[in-house]
Amino acid sequence: MTTADISTRESRPSPDCPSPDYCVDLAGTRWPLYKIEALVVGFVLFVVAGAVTQSMQVAVLTAATAAVVTWWVRRVHYSRTT
């Protein structure tokens, strides 16, 4: 029989979450707020661009570009505010 020693949540600072104010707990995993913002922006733009252009290629490329730009801009913003 094998056992796993699972410890309770510890508040360890990680490179992605320099401050607990900028992290969200999703399903037991700490996610930096900038990652969630980037995913939401990408999804919204995917839906809007897909509805407007009726082209999957344009929707995917627009959403991916917006998500990457949002990811990096917000990451830099949060790292400078801590």
Secondary structure as GFF3:
##gff-version 3
##sequence-region A 1 82
A	DSSP	three_ten_helix	20	22	.	.	.	ID=ss1
A	DSSP	beta_strand	23	26	.	.	.	ID=ss2
A	DSSP	beta_strand	29	32	.	.	.	ID=ss3
A	DSSP	alpha_helix	33	53	.	.	.	ID=ss4
A	DSSP	alpha_helix	56	81	.	.	.	ID=ss5
###
